[in-house]
Amino acid sequence: MTITIPLVFIIAVVAYACYRYMGLRLWHLIVCLLLGFLLAATSAAPEIQNLLNTLIHGGHK
């Protein structure tokens, strides 16, 4: 699955909104970012990519 710039932008906007309006602390955001990088290096990464692909494309391949 190729992550496109619009998807990254949407996730960044949601993260900023959570930081700005929902009381998410900056260190929470950093921990979540580090968790994402660590998950990408595990054997769970392909399954996570498949899940995201299914959610984005509505189950159609």
C-alpha distance matrix in Angstrom:
0.0 3.7 6.3 9.2 12.8 14.1 11.9 13.2 16.6 16.8 16.2 18.7 21.2 21.0 21.6 24.4 25.9 26.0 27.7 30.1 31.1 30.4 31.9 28.8 30.2 28.7 28.7 26.7 24.0 24.1 24.0 20.9 19.2 20.4 19.3 15.7 16.0 17.8 15.4 12.6 15.3 16.1 15.4 14.2 10.9 9.1 10.9 10.2 6.4 7.6 10.2 8.5 6.6 10.2 11.9 10.4 10.9 14.0 13.5 13.4 11.2
3.7 0.0 3.8 6.1 9.6 11.5 10.0 10.9 14.1 15.1 14.9 16.8 19.3 19.9 20.4 22.8 24.6 25.1 26.5 28.7 30.0 29.7 31.1 28.1 29.3 27.5 27.8 26.2 23.1 23.2 23.6 20.7 18.5 20.0 19.5 15.7 15.8 18.3 16.5 13.4 16.1 17.7 17.7 16.6 13.0 12.0 14.1 12.7 9.1 11.1 13.0 10.5 9.1 12.8 13.7 11.5 12.4 15.9 16.1 15.7 13.7
6.3 3.8 0.0 3.8 6.8 8.5 6.7 7.2 10.5 11.5 11.2 13.1 15.6 16.2 16.8 19.1 20.9 21.5 22.8 24.9 26.3 26.1 27.5 24.6 25.8 24.0 24.6 23.0 19.8 20.1 20.9 17.8 15.6 17.6 17.4 13.6 14.1 17.0 15.4 12.7 16.0 17.8 18.4 16.8 13.2 13.1 14.7 12.4 9.4 12.0 12.9 9.7 9.5 13.1 13.0 10.6 12.6 15.8 16.8 17.0 15.7
9.2 6.1 3.8 0.0 3.8 5.5 5.4 6.5 8.7 10.2 11.1 12.5 14.5 15.8 16.8 18.5 20.3 21.5 22.8 24.4 25.9 26.2 27.8 25.2 26.5 24.6 25.8 24.4 20.9 21.4 22.7 19.7 17.5 19.9 20.0 16.3 16.9 20.1 18.8 16.2 19.4 21.4 22.1 20.5 16.9 16.8 18.3 15.8 12.9 15.1 15.8 12.3 11.7 15.1 14.5 11.4 13.2 16.6 18.2 18.0 16.9
12.8 9.6 6.8 3.8 0.0 3.8 5.5 5.1 6.0 8.6 9.9 10.3 12.2 14.3 15.2 16.2 18.2 19.9 20.7 22.0 23.8 24.6 26.1 23.6 24.7 22.7 24.2 23.1 19.5 20.1 22.0 19.2 16.7 19.5 20.2 16.8 17.2 20.8 20.0 17.7 20.9 23.2 24.4 22.8 19.3 19.7 21.1 18.3 15.8 18.3 18.6 14.9 15.0 18.2 17.0 14.0 16.2 19.3 21.3 21.3 20.5
14.1 11.5 8.5 5.5 3.8 0.0 3.8 5.4 4.9 6.1 8.6 9.6 10.4 12.3 14.1 15.1 16.3 18.3 19.7 20.6 21.9 22.8 24.8 22.7 24.3 22.8 24.6 23.2 19.7 21.0 22.8 19.7 17.9 21.0 21.4 18.0 19.2 22.6 21.5 19.6 23.1 25.0 26.0 23.9 20.7 21.0 21.7 18.8 16.5 18.6 18.2 14.4 14.6 17.2 15.4 12.3 14.6 17.4 19.9 20.0 19.9
11.9 10.0 6.7 5.4 5.5 3.8 0.0 3.8 5.4 5.1 6.3 8.5 9.9 10.7 12.3 14.2 15.4 16.6 18.3 19.8 20.9 21.2 23.1 20.7 22.6 21.3 22.7 20.9 17.5 18.9 20.2 16.9 15.4 18.5 18.3 14.9 16.6 19.7 18.2 16.7 20.3 21.9 22.9 20.5 17.4 17.9 18.3 15.2 13.3 15.4 14.7 10.9 11.6 14.2 12.3 9.6 12.6 15.1 17.4 18.1 18.2
13.2 10.9 7.2 6.5 5.1 5.4 3.8 0.0 3.8 5.5 5.2 6.1 8.6 9.9 10.5 12.2 14.2 15.3 16.3 18.1 19.7 20.0 21.4 18.8 20.1 18.3 19.7 18.3 14.8 15.8 17.4 14.5 12.4 15.6 16.0 12.8 14.0 17.5 16.6 15.1 18.6 20.6 22.2 20.1 16.9 18.1 18.9 15.6 14.0 16.8 16.2 12.6 13.9 16.8 15.0 12.8 15.9 18.4 20.5 21.3 21.1
16.6 14.1 10.5 8.7 6.0 4.9 5.4 3.8 0.0 3.8 5.5 5.0 6.2 8.7 9.8 10.4 12.2 14.2 15.1 16.1 17.8 18.8 20.4 18.2 19.7 18.0 20.1 18.9 15.3 16.8 18.9 16.2 14.4 17.8 18.6 15.7 17.1 20.6 20.0 18.7 22.1 24.2 25.9 23.7 20.6 21.8 22.4 19.0 17.6 20.1 19.2 15.5 16.8 19.4 17.1 14.7 17.8 20.1 22.6 23.4 23.5
16.8 15.1 11.5 10.2 8.6 6.1 5.1 5.5 3.8 0.0 3.8 5.4 5.1 6.3 8.6 9.8 10.5 12.4 14.2 15.1 16.1 16.8 18.9 17.0 19.2 18.2 20.3 18.5 15.2 17.4 19.0 15.9 15.0 18.6 18.7 15.9 18.1 21.2 20.1 19.3 22.9 24.5 25.9 23.2 20.6 21.6 21.6 18.1 17.0 19.1 17.6 14.0 15.6 17.5 14.7 12.7 16.0 17.7 20.5 21.6 22.3
16.2 14.9 11.2 11.1 9.9 8.6 6.3 5.2 5.5 3.8 0.0 3.8 5.4 5.1 6.1 8.6 9.8 10.5 12.2 14.1 15.2 15.2 16.9 14.5 16.5 15.5 17.1 15.1 11.9 14.0 15.4 12.2 11.4 15.0 15.0 12.4 14.8 17.8 16.8 16.4 20.0 21.4 23.1 20.4 17.9 19.5 19.3 15.7 15.2 17.7 16.0 12.6 14.9 16.9 14.2 13.0 16.6 18.1 20.5 22.1 22.7
18.7 16.8 13.1 12.5 10.3 9.6 8.5 6.1 5.0 5.4 3.8 0.0 3.8 5.5 5.1 6.1 8.6 9.8 10.4 12.0 14.0 14.6 15.8 13.3 14.7 13.2 15.3 14.1 10.5 12.4 14.6 12.1 10.8 14.5 15.4 13.2 15.1 18.3 18.1 17.6 21.0 22.9 25.0 22.6 20.1 22.0 22.2 18.5 18.0 20.9 19.4 16.1 18.3 20.6 18.0 16.6 20.1 21.8 24.2 25.7 26.0
21.2 19.3 15.6 14.5 12.2 10.4 9.9 8.6 6.2 5.1 5.4 3.8 0.0 3.8 5.4 5.0 6.1 8.6 9.7 10.3 11.7 12.9 14.8 13.2 15.2 14.3 17.0 15.6 12.4 15.0 17.2 14.7 14.1 17.9 18.5 16.6 18.7 21.8 21.4 21.1 24.6 26.2 28.2 25.6 23.2 24.9 24.8 21.0 20.6 23.0 21.2 17.9 20.0 21.8 18.8 17.3 20.8 22.2 25.0 26.4 27.2
21.0 19.9 16.2 15.8 14.3 12.3 10.7 9.9 8.7 6.3 5.1 5.5 3.8 0.0 3.8 5.4 5.0 6.2 8.6 9.8 10.3 10.6 12.8 11.2 13.8 13.7 16.0 13.9 11.2 14.4 15.8 13.0 13.3 17.1 17.0 15.4 18.2 20.8 20.0 20.3 23.8 25.0 26.8 23.8 21.9 23.7 23.0 19.3 19.4 21.6 19.3 16.3 18.9 20.2 17.0 16.2 19.9 20.7 23.4 25.4 26.5
21.6 20.4 16.8 16.8 15.2 14.1 12.3 10.5 9.8 8.6 6.1 5.1 5.4 3.8 0.0 3.8 5.4 5.1 6.2 8.6 10.0 9.8 11.0 8.5 10.6 10.1 12.3 10.4 7.5 10.6 12.3 9.9 10.2 13.9 14.3 13.2 15.8 18.3 18.1 18.7 21.9 23.3 25.5 22.8 21.0 23.3 22.9 19.1 19.6 22.2 20.1 17.3 20.2 21.8 18.9 18.4 22.1 23.1 25.4 27.5 28.3
24.4 22.8 19.1 18.5 16.2 15.1 14.2 12.2 10.4 9.8 8.6 6.1 5.0 5.4 3.8 0.0 3.8 5.4 4.9 6.0 8.4 9.5 10.4 8.8 10.4 9.7 12.8 11.8 9.0 12.0 14.4 12.7 12.7 16.3 17.3 16.3 18.5 21.2 21.4 21.8 24.9 26.5 28.9 26.4 24.4 26.7 26.5 22.7 23.0 25.6 23.6 20.7 23.4 25.1 22.0 21.2 24.8 25.9 28.5 30.4 31.2
25.9 24.6 20.9 20.3 18.2 16.3 15.4 14.2 12.2 10.5 9.8 8.6 6.1 5.0 5.4 3.8 0.0 3.8 5.4 5.0 5.6 7.2 9.3 8.8 11.4 12.0 15.0 13.4 11.4 14.8 16.7 14.8 15.4 19.0 19.4 18.6 21.2 23.7 23.4 24.1 27.3 28.6 30.7 27.9 26.1 28.2 27.6 23.8 24.2 26.5 24.0 21.2 23.9 25.1 21.8 21.1 24.7 25.3 28.2 30.2 31.4
26.0 25.1 21.5 21.5 19.9 18.3 16.6 15.3 14.2 12.4 10.5 9.8 8.6 6.2 5.1 5.4 3.8 0.0 3.8 5.5 5.5 4.8 6.6 5.6 8.8 10.1 12.6 10.4 9.2 12.9 14.1 12.3 13.8 17.1 17.2 16.9 19.8 21.8 21.5 22.7 25.8 26.8 28.9 26.0 24.7 27.1 26.1 22.4 23.4 25.7 23.0 20.7 23.8 24.8 21.4 21.4 25.1 25.5 28.0 30.4 31.7
27.7 26.5 22.8 22.8 20.7 19.7 18.3 16.3 15.1 14.2 12.2 10.4 9.7 8.6 6.2 4.9 5.4 3.8 0.0 3.8 6.0 6.1 5.7 4.3 6.1 6.9 10.1 8.9 7.7 11.1 13.0 12.1 13.2 16.3 17.1 17.2 19.6 21.6 22.0 23.2 26.0 27.3 29.9 27.3 25.9 28.6 28.0 24.3 25.2 27.8 25.5 23.1 26.2 27.5 24.4 24.2 28.0 28.6 31.0 33.3 34.3
30.1 28.7 24.9 24.4 22.0 20.6 19.8 18.1 16.1 15.1 14.1 12.0 10.3 9.8 8.6 6.0 5.0 5.5 3.8 0.0 3.8 6.2 6.5 7.2 8.8 9.7 13.2 12.5 11.4 14.5 16.7 15.9 16.7 19.9 20.8 20.8 23.1 25.3 25.6 26.6 29.5 30.9 33.4 30.7 29.2 31.7 31.1 27.4 28.1 30.6 28.2 25.6 28.5 29.7 26.4 26.0 29.6 30.2 32.9 35.0 36.2
31.1 30.0 26.3 25.9 23.8 21.9 20.9 19.7 17.8 16.1 15.2 14.0 11.7 10.3 10.0 8.4 5.6 5.5 6.0 3.8 0.0 3.8 5.8 7.8 10.5 12.4 15.5 14.1 13.4 17.0 18.5 17.4 18.8 22.0 22.3 22.3 25.0 27.0 26.9 28.2 31.2 32.2 34.4 31.5 30.3 32.6 31.5 27.8 28.8 30.9 28.1 25.7 28.7 29.5 26.0 25.8 29.4 29.5 32.3 34.7 36.2
30.4 29.7 26.1 26.2 24.6 22.8 21.2 20.0 18.8 16.8 15.2 14.6 12.9 10.6 9.8 9.5 7.2 4.8 6.1 6.2 3.8 0.0 3.8 5.7 9.1 11.8 14.1 12.0 12.1 15.8 16.6 15.4 17.5 20.4 20.3 20.6 23.6 25.2 24.9 26.6 29.5 30.1 32.3 29.3 28.4 30.9 29.5 25.9 27.3 29.3 26.4 24.4 27.6 28.2 24.7 25.1 28.7 28.6 31.1 33.7 35.3
31.9 31.1 27.5 27.8 26.1 24.8 23.1 21.4 20.4 18.9 16.9 15.8 14.8 12.8 11.0 10.4 9.3 6.6 5.7 6.5 5.8 3.8 0.0 3.8 6.1 9.3 11.5 10.0 10.9 14.2 15.0 14.7 16.9 19.3 19.6 20.5 23.2 24.5 24.8 26.7 29.2 30.0 32.5 29.7 29.0 31.8 30.6 27.1 28.6 30.9 28.1 26.2 29.6 30.4 27.2 27.6 31.3 31.4 33.7 36.3 37.7
28.8 28.1 24.6 25.2 23.6 22.7 20.7 18.8 18.2 17.0 14.5 13.3 13.2 11.2 8.5 8.8 8.8 5.6 4.3 7.2 7.8 5.7 3.8 0.0 3.8 6.6 8.4 6.5 7.1 10.5 11.3 10.9 13.1 15.5 15.8 16.8 19.4 20.8 21.1 23.0 25.5 26.3 28.9 26.3 25.5 28.4 27.5 23.9 25.5 28.0 25.4 23.5 27.0 28.0 25.0 25.4 29.2 29.5 31.6 34.2 35.3
30.2 29.3 25.8 26.5 24.7 24.3 22.6 20.1 19.7 19.2 16.5 14.7 15.2 13.8 10.6 10.4 11.4 8.8 6.1 8.8 10.5 9.1 6.1 3.8 0.0 3.8 5.5 5.2 6.6 8.9 10.1 10.9 12.7 14.6 15.6 17.0 19.0 20.3 21.3 23.2 25.3 26.4 29.3 27.1 26.3 29.5 28.9 25.4 27.0 29.8 27.5 25.6 29.0 30.4 27.6 28.0 31.7 32.3 34.2 36.8 37.5
28.7 27.5 24.0 24.6 22.7 22.8 21.3 18.3 18.0 18.2 15.5 13.2 14.3 13.7 10.1 9.7 12.0 10.1 6.9 9.7 12.4 11.8 9.3 6.6 3.8 0.0 3.8 5.4 5.1 6.3 8.7 10.0 10.6 12.5 14.3 15.5 16.9 18.5 20.0 21.5 23.4 25.0 28.1 26.2 25.0 28.3 28.2 24.7 26.0 29.1 27.2 25.1 28.3 30.2 27.6 27.6 31.3 32.3 34.1 36.5 36.9
28.7 27.8 24.6 25.8 24.2 24.6 22.7 19.7 20.1 20.3 17.1 15.3 17.0 16.0 12.3 12.8 15.0 12.6 10.1 13.2 15.5 14.1 11.5 8.4 5.5 3.8 0.0 3.8 5.3 4.9 6.1 8.6 9.7 10.5 12.2 14.2 15.4 16.3 18.1 20.0 21.5 22.9 26.1 24.5 23.7 27.2 27.1 23.8 25.4 28.6 26.8 25.1 28.5 30.3 28.0 28.3 32.1 33.0 34.4 36.9 37.1
26.7 26.2 23.0 24.4 23.1 23.2 20.9 18.3 18.9 18.5 15.1 14.1 15.6 13.9 10.4 11.8 13.4 10.4 8.9 12.5 14.1 12.0 10.0 6.5 5.2 5.4 3.8 0.0 3.8 5.4 5.1 6.2 8.6 9.9 10.5 12.4 14.5 15.3 16.3 18.5 20.4 21.3 24.3 22.2 21.6 25.0 24.4 21.1 23.0 25.9 23.8 22.3 25.8 27.3 24.9 25.6 29.3 29.9 31.3 34.0 34.5
24.0 23.1 19.8 20.9 19.5 19.7 17.5 14.8 15.3 15.2 11.9 10.5 12.4 11.2 7.5 9.0 11.4 9.2 7.7 11.4 13.4 12.1 10.9 7.1 6.6 5.1 5.3 3.8 0.0 3.8 5.5 5.2 6.2 8.7 9.9 10.7 12.7 14.3 15.3 16.8 19.1 20.5 23.4 21.3 20.1 23.3 23.1 19.6 21.0 24.0 22.2 20.2 23.5 25.3 23.0 23.1 26.8 27.9 29.4 31.8 32.1
24.1 23.2 20.1 21.4 20.1 21.0 18.9 15.8 16.8 17.4 14.0 12.4 15.0 14.4 10.6 12.0 14.8 12.9 11.1 14.5 17.0 15.8 14.2 10.5 8.9 6.3 4.9 5.4 3.8 0.0 3.8 5.4 5.0 6.2 8.5 9.8 10.7 12.3 14.2 15.5 17.2 18.9 22.2 20.7 19.4 22.9 23.2 19.9 21.2 24.5 23.2 21.4 24.5 26.7 24.8 24.8 28.4 29.7 31.0 33.2 33.1
24.0 23.6 20.9 22.7 22.0 22.8 20.2 17.4 18.9 19.0 15.4 14.6 17.2 15.8 12.3 14.4 16.7 14.1 13.0 16.7 18.5 16.6 15.0 11.3 10.1 8.7 6.1 5.1 5.5 3.8 0.0 3.8 5.4 5.1 6.1 8.7 10.0 10.4 12.1 14.3 15.7 16.8 20.0 18.4 17.8 21.4 21.4 18.3 20.2 23.4 21.9 20.6 24.0 25.8 24.1 24.7 28.2 29.2 30.2 32.6 32.6
20.9 20.7 17.8 19.7 19.2 19.7 16.9 14.5 16.2 15.9 12.2 12.1 14.7 13.0 9.9 12.7 14.8 12.3 12.1 15.9 17.4 15.4 14.7 10.9 10.9 10.0 8.6 6.2 5.2 5.4 3.8 0.0 3.8 5.5 5.0 6.3 8.8 9.8 10.4 12.4 14.6 15.6 18.4 16.3 15.4 18.8 18.5 15.2 17.0 20.1 18.4 17.0 20.4 22.2 20.3 20.9 24.5 25.4 26.5 29.0 29.1
19.2 18.5 15.6 17.5 16.7 17.9 15.4 12.4 14.4 15.0 11.4 10.8 14.1 13.3 10.2 12.7 15.4 13.8 13.2 16.7 18.8 17.5 16.9 13.1 12.7 10.6 9.7 8.6 6.2 5.0 5.4 3.8 0.0 3.8 5.4 5.1 6.5 8.8 10.0 10.9 13.1 14.9 18.0 16.4 14.7 18.1 18.5 15.2 16.3 19.7 18.7 16.8 19.9 22.2 20.6 20.7 24.1 25.6 26.6 28.7 28.4
20.4 20.0 17.6 19.9 19.5 21.0 18.5 15.6 17.8 18.6 15.0 14.5 17.9 17.1 13.9 16.3 19.0 17.1 16.3 19.9 22.0 20.4 19.3 15.5 14.6 12.5 10.5 9.9 8.7 6.2 5.1 5.5 3.8 0.0 3.8 5.3 5.1 6.2 8.6 9.9 11.1 12.9 16.4 15.3 14.2 17.8 18.5 15.7 17.1 20.6 19.9 18.6 21.5 23.9 22.8 23.1 26.4 27.8 28.4 30.5 30.0
19.3 19.5 17.4 20.0 20.2 21.4 18.3 16.0 18.6 18.7 15.0 15.4 18.5 17.0 14.3 17.3 19.4 17.2 17.1 20.8 22.3 20.3 19.6 15.8 15.6 14.3 12.2 10.5 9.9 8.5 6.1 5.0 5.4 3.8 0.0 3.8 5.5 5.1 6.0 8.5 10.0 10.8 14.0 12.4 11.8 15.5 15.7 13.0 15.0 18.1 17.1 16.4 19.6 21.5 20.5 21.3 24.5 25.6 25.9 28.4 28.0
15.7 15.7 13.6 16.3 16.8 18.0 14.9 12.8 15.7 15.9 12.4 13.2 16.6 15.4 13.2 16.3 18.6 16.9 17.2 20.8 22.3 20.6 20.5 16.8 17.0 15.5 14.2 12.4 10.7 9.8 8.7 6.3 5.1 5.3 3.8 0.0 3.8 5.5 5.1 6.2 8.9 10.2 13.0 11.2 9.6 13.1 13.6 10.5 11.9 15.3 14.6 13.3 16.3 18.6 17.7 18.1 21.3 22.7 23.1 25.3 24.7
16.0 15.8 14.1 16.9 17.2 19.2 16.6 14.0 17.1 18.1 14.8 15.1 18.7 18.2 15.8 18.5 21.2 19.8 19.6 23.1 25.0 23.6 23.2 19.4 19.0 16.9 15.4 14.5 12.7 10.7 10.0 8.8 6.5 5.1 5.5 3.8 0.0 3.8 5.5 5.1 6.7 9.3 12.6 11.9 9.9 13.4 14.8 12.4 13.2 16.8 16.8 15.6 18.1 20.8 20.3 20.4 23.3 25.2 25.3 27.1 26.1
17.8 18.3 17.0 20.1 20.8 22.6 19.7 17.5 20.6 21.2 17.8 18.3 21.8 20.8 18.3 21.2 23.7 21.8 21.6 25.3 27.0 25.2 24.5 20.8 20.3 18.5 16.3 15.3 14.3 12.3 10.4 9.8 8.8 6.2 5.1 5.5 3.8 0.0 3.8 5.4 5.3 6.8 10.5 10.2 9.4 13.2 14.3 12.5 14.0 17.3 17.3 16.9 19.5 21.8 21.6 22.3 25.0 26.5 26.3 28.3 27.3
15.4 16.5 15.4 18.8 20.0 21.5 18.2 16.6 20.0 20.1 16.8 18.1 21.4 20.0 18.1 21.4 23.4 21.5 22.0 25.6 26.9 24.9 24.8 21.1 21.3 20.0 18.1 16.3 15.3 14.2 12.1 10.4 10.0 8.6 6.0 5.1 5.5 3.8 0.0 3.8 5.3 5.3 8.1 6.8 6.2 10.0 10.6 8.8 10.8 13.8 13.7 13.7 16.3 18.3 18.3 19.4 21.9 23.2 22.7 24.9 24.0
12.6 13.4 12.7 16.2 17.7 19.6 16.7 15.1 18.7 19.3 16.4 17.6 21.1 20.3 18.7 21.8 24.1 22.7 23.2 26.6 28.2 26.6 26.7 23.0 23.2 21.5 20.0 18.5 16.8 15.5 14.3 12.4 10.9 9.9 8.5 6.2 5.1 5.4 3.8 0.0 3.8 5.6 8.1 7.5 5.0 8.4 10.3 8.6 9.2 12.6 13.4 12.9 14.9 17.5 17.9 18.3 20.6 22.4 22.0 23.6 22.3
15.3 16.1 16.0 19.4 20.9 23.1 20.3 18.6 22.1 22.9 20.0 21.0 24.6 23.8 21.9 24.9 27.3 25.8 26.0 29.5 31.2 29.5 29.2 25.5 25.3 23.4 21.5 20.4 19.1 17.2 15.7 14.6 13.1 11.1 10.0 8.9 6.7 5.3 5.3 3.8 0.0 3.8 6.9 8.1 6.8 9.9 12.1 11.4 12.2 15.2 16.4 16.3 18.1 20.6 21.3 21.8 23.9 25.7 24.9 26.5 24.8
16.1 17.7 17.8 21.4 23.2 25.0 21.9 20.6 24.2 24.5 21.4 22.9 26.2 25.0 23.3 26.5 28.6 26.8 27.3 30.9 32.2 30.1 30.0 26.3 26.4 25.0 22.9 21.3 20.5 18.9 16.8 15.6 14.9 12.9 10.8 10.2 9.3 6.8 5.3 5.6 3.8 0.0 3.8 5.2 5.8 8.8 10.2 10.2 11.9 14.2 15.2 16.0 17.8 19.8 20.7 21.9 23.8 25.1 23.9 25.8 24.3
15.4 17.7 18.4 22.1 24.4 26.0 22.9 22.2 25.9 25.9 23.1 25.0 28.2 26.8 25.5 28.9 30.7 28.9 29.9 33.4 34.4 32.3 32.5 28.9 29.3 28.1 26.1 24.3 23.4 22.2 20.0 18.4 18.0 16.4 14.0 13.0 12.6 10.5 8.1 8.1 6.9 3.8 0.0 3.8 5.5 6.9 8.1 9.6 11.1 12.5 14.0 15.5 16.8 18.4 19.9 21.3 22.7 23.9 22.1 23.9 22.3
14.2 16.6 16.8 20.5 22.8 23.9 20.5 20.1 23.7 23.2 20.4 22.6 25.6 23.8 22.8 26.4 27.9 26.0 27.3 30.7 31.5 29.3 29.7 26.3 27.1 26.2 24.5 22.2 21.3 20.7 18.4 16.3 16.4 15.3 12.4 11.2 11.9 10.2 6.8 7.5 8.1 5.2 3.8 0.0 3.8 5.7 5.4 6.3 8.7 10.1 10.7 12.4 14.3 15.5 16.7 18.4 20.0 20.9 19.4 21.5 20.5
10.9 13.0 13.2 16.9 19.3 20.7 17.4 16.9 20.6 20.6 17.9 20.1 23.2 21.9 21.0 24.4 26.1 24.7 25.9 29.2 30.3 28.4 29.0 25.5 26.3 25.0 23.7 21.6 20.1 19.4 17.8 15.4 14.7 14.2 11.8 9.6 9.9 9.4 6.2 5.0 6.8 5.8 5.5 3.8 0.0 3.8 5.5 5.1 6.1 8.6 9.8 10.5 12.1 14.2 15.3 16.3 18.0 19.5 18.3 20.1 18.8
9.1 12.0 13.1 16.8 19.7 21.0 17.9 18.1 21.8 21.6 19.5 22.0 24.9 23.7 23.3 26.7 28.2 27.1 28.6 31.7 32.6 30.9 31.8 28.4 29.5 28.3 27.2 25.0 23.3 22.9 21.4 18.8 18.1 17.8 15.5 13.1 13.4 13.2 10.0 8.4 9.9 8.8 6.9 5.7 3.8 0.0 3.8 5.4 5.0 6.1 8.6 9.8 10.3 12.2 14.2 15.1 16.1 17.6 15.9 17.3 15.6
10.9 14.1 14.7 18.3 21.1 21.7 18.3 18.9 22.4 21.6 19.3 22.2 24.8 23.0 22.9 26.5 27.6 26.1 28.0 31.1 31.5 29.5 30.6 27.5 28.9 28.2 27.1 24.4 23.1 23.2 21.4 18.5 18.5 18.5 15.7 13.6 14.8 14.3 10.6 10.3 12.1 10.2 8.1 5.4 5.5 3.8 0.0 3.8 5.4 5.0 6.2 8.6 9.7 10.5 12.3 14.2 15.2 15.9 14.1 16.2 15.2
10.2 12.7 12.4 15.8 18.3 18.8 15.2 15.6 19.0 18.1 15.7 18.5 21.0 19.3 19.1 22.7 23.8 22.4 24.3 27.4 27.8 25.9 27.1 23.9 25.4 24.7 23.8 21.1 19.6 19.9 18.3 15.2 15.2 15.7 13.0 10.5 12.4 12.5 8.8 8.6 11.4 10.2 9.6 6.3 5.1 5.4 3.8 0.0 3.8 5.4 5.0 6.2 8.5 9.8 10.6 12.2 14.1 15.0 14.1 16.4 15.9
6.4 9.1 9.4 12.9 15.8 16.5 13.3 14.0 17.6 17.0 15.2 18.0 20.6 19.4 19.6 23.0 24.2 23.4 25.2 28.1 28.8 27.3 28.6 25.5 27.0 26.0 25.4 23.0 21.0 21.2 20.2 17.0 16.3 17.1 15.0 11.9 13.2 14.0 10.8 9.2 12.2 11.9 11.1 8.7 6.1 5.0 5.4 3.8 0.0 3.8 5.4 5.1 6.0 8.5 9.8 10.4 11.9 13.7 12.8 14.4 13.3
7.6 11.1 12.0 15.1 18.3 18.6 15.4 16.8 20.1 19.1 17.7 20.9 23.0 21.6 22.2 25.6 26.5 25.7 27.8 30.6 30.9 29.3 30.9 28.0 29.8 29.1 28.6 25.9 24.0 24.5 23.4 20.1 19.7 20.6 18.1 15.3 16.8 17.3 13.8 12.6 15.2 14.2 12.5 10.1 8.6 6.1 5.0 5.4 3.8 0.0 3.8 5.5 5.0 6.1 8.6 9.9 10.4 11.5 9.9 11.6 10.6
10.2 13.0 12.9 15.8 18.6 18.2 14.7 16.2 19.2 17.6 16.0 19.4 21.2 19.3 20.1 23.6 24.0 23.0 25.5 28.2 28.1 26.4 28.1 25.4 27.5 27.2 26.8 23.8 22.2 23.2 21.9 18.4 18.7 19.9 17.1 14.6 16.8 17.3 13.7 13.4 16.4 15.2 14.0 10.7 9.8 8.6 6.2 5.0 5.4 3.8 0.0 3.8 5.4 5.1 6.2 8.6 10.0 10.2 9.2 11.9 12.2
8.5 10.5 9.7 12.3 14.9 14.4 10.9 12.6 15.5 14.0 12.6 16.1 17.9 16.3 17.3 20.7 21.2 20.7 23.1 25.6 25.7 24.4 26.2 23.5 25.6 25.1 25.1 22.3 20.2 21.4 20.6 17.0 16.8 18.6 16.4 13.3 15.6 16.9 13.7 12.9 16.3 16.0 15.5 12.4 10.5 9.8 8.6 6.2 5.1 5.5 3.8 0.0 3.8 5.4 5.0 6.0 8.4 9.6 9.9 12.1 12.3
6.6 9.1 9.5 11.7 15.0 14.6 11.6 13.9 16.8 15.6 14.9 18.3 20.0 18.9 20.2 23.4 23.9 23.8 26.2 28.5 28.7 27.6 29.6 27.0 29.0 28.3 28.5 25.8 23.5 24.5 24.0 20.4 19.9 21.5 19.6 16.3 18.1 19.5 16.3 14.9 18.1 17.8 16.8 14.3 12.1 10.3 9.7 8.5 6.0 5.0 5.4 3.8 0.0 3.8 5.5 5.2 6.0 8.1 7.8 9.0 8.7
10.2 12.8 13.1 15.1 18.2 17.2 14.2 16.8 19.4 17.5 16.9 20.6 21.8 20.2 21.8 25.1 25.1 24.8 27.5 29.7 29.5 28.2 30.4 28.0 30.4 30.2 30.3 27.3 25.3 26.7 25.8 22.2 22.2 23.9 21.5 18.6 20.8 21.8 18.3 17.5 20.6 19.8 18.4 15.5 14.2 12.2 10.5 9.8 8.5 6.1 5.1 5.4 3.8 0.0 3.8 5.5 5.3 5.5 4.5 7.1 8.0
11.9 13.7 13.0 14.5 17.0 15.4 12.3 15.0 17.1 14.7 14.2 18.0 18.8 17.0 18.9 22.0 21.8 21.4 24.4 26.4 26.0 24.7 27.2 25.0 27.6 27.6 28.0 24.9 23.0 24.8 24.1 20.3 20.6 22.8 20.5 17.7 20.3 21.6 18.3 17.9 21.3 20.7 19.9 16.7 15.3 14.2 12.3 10.6 9.8 8.6 6.2 5.0 5.5 3.8 0.0 3.8 5.7 5.2 6.6 9.4 11.0
10.4 11.5 10.6 11.4 14.0 12.3 9.6 12.8 14.7 12.7 13.0 16.6 17.3 16.2 18.4 21.2 21.1 21.4 24.2 26.0 25.8 25.1 27.6 25.4 28.0 27.6 28.3 25.6 23.1 24.8 24.7 20.9 20.7 23.1 21.3 18.1 20.4 22.3 19.4 18.3 21.8 21.9 21.3 18.4 16.3 15.1 14.2 12.2 10.4 9.9 8.6 6.0 5.2 5.5 3.8 0.0 3.8 5.6 7.9 9.2 10.4
10.9 12.4 12.6 13.2 16.2 14.6 12.6 15.9 17.8 16.0 16.6 20.1 20.8 19.9 22.1 24.8 24.7 25.1 28.0 29.6 29.4 28.7 31.3 29.2 31.7 31.3 32.1 29.3 26.8 28.4 28.2 24.5 24.1 26.4 24.5 21.3 23.3 25.0 21.9 20.6 23.9 23.8 22.7 20.0 18.0 16.1 15.2 14.1 11.9 10.4 10.0 8.4 6.0 5.3 5.7 3.8 0.0 3.8 5.6 5.7 7.2
14.0 15.9 15.8 16.6 19.3 17.4 15.1 18.4 20.1 17.7 18.1 21.8 22.2 20.7 23.1 25.9 25.3 25.5 28.6 30.2 29.5 28.6 31.4 29.5 32.3 32.3 33.0 29.9 27.9 29.7 29.2 25.4 25.6 27.8 25.6 22.7 25.2 26.5 23.2 22.4 25.7 25.1 23.9 20.9 19.5 17.6 15.9 15.0 13.7 11.5 10.2 9.6 8.1 5.5 5.2 5.6 3.8 0.0 3.8 5.6 8.6
13.5 16.1 16.8 18.2 21.3 19.9 17.4 20.5 22.6 20.5 20.5 24.2 25.0 23.4 25.4 28.5 28.2 28.0 31.0 32.9 32.3 31.1 33.7 31.6 34.2 34.1 34.4 31.3 29.4 31.0 30.2 26.5 26.6 28.4 25.9 23.1 25.3 26.3 22.7 22.0 24.9 23.9 22.1 19.4 18.3 15.9 14.1 14.1 12.8 9.9 9.2 9.9 7.8 4.5 6.6 7.9 5.6 3.8 0.0 3.8 6.5
13.4 15.7 17.0 18.0 21.3 20.0 18.1 21.3 23.4 21.6 22.1 25.7 26.4 25.4 27.5 30.4 30.2 30.4 33.3 35.0 34.7 33.7 36.3 34.2 36.8 36.5 36.9 34.0 31.8 33.2 32.6 29.0 28.7 30.5 28.4 25.3 27.1 28.3 24.9 23.6 26.5 25.8 23.9 21.5 20.1 17.3 16.2 16.4 14.4 11.6 11.9 12.1 9.0 7.1 9.4 9.2 5.7 5.6 3.8 0.0 3.8
11.2 13.7 15.7 16.9 20.5 19.9 18.2 21.1 23.5 22.3 22.7 26.0 27.2 26.5 28.3 31.2 31.4 31.7 34.3 36.2 36.2 35.3 37.7 35.3 37.5 36.9 37.1 34.5 32.1 33.1 32.6 29.1 28.4 30.0 28.0 24.7 26.1 27.3 24.0 22.3 24.8 24.3 22.3 20.5 18.8 15.6 15.2 15.9 13.3 10.6 12.2 12.3 8.7 8.0 11.0 10.4 7.2 8.6 6.5 3.8 0.0
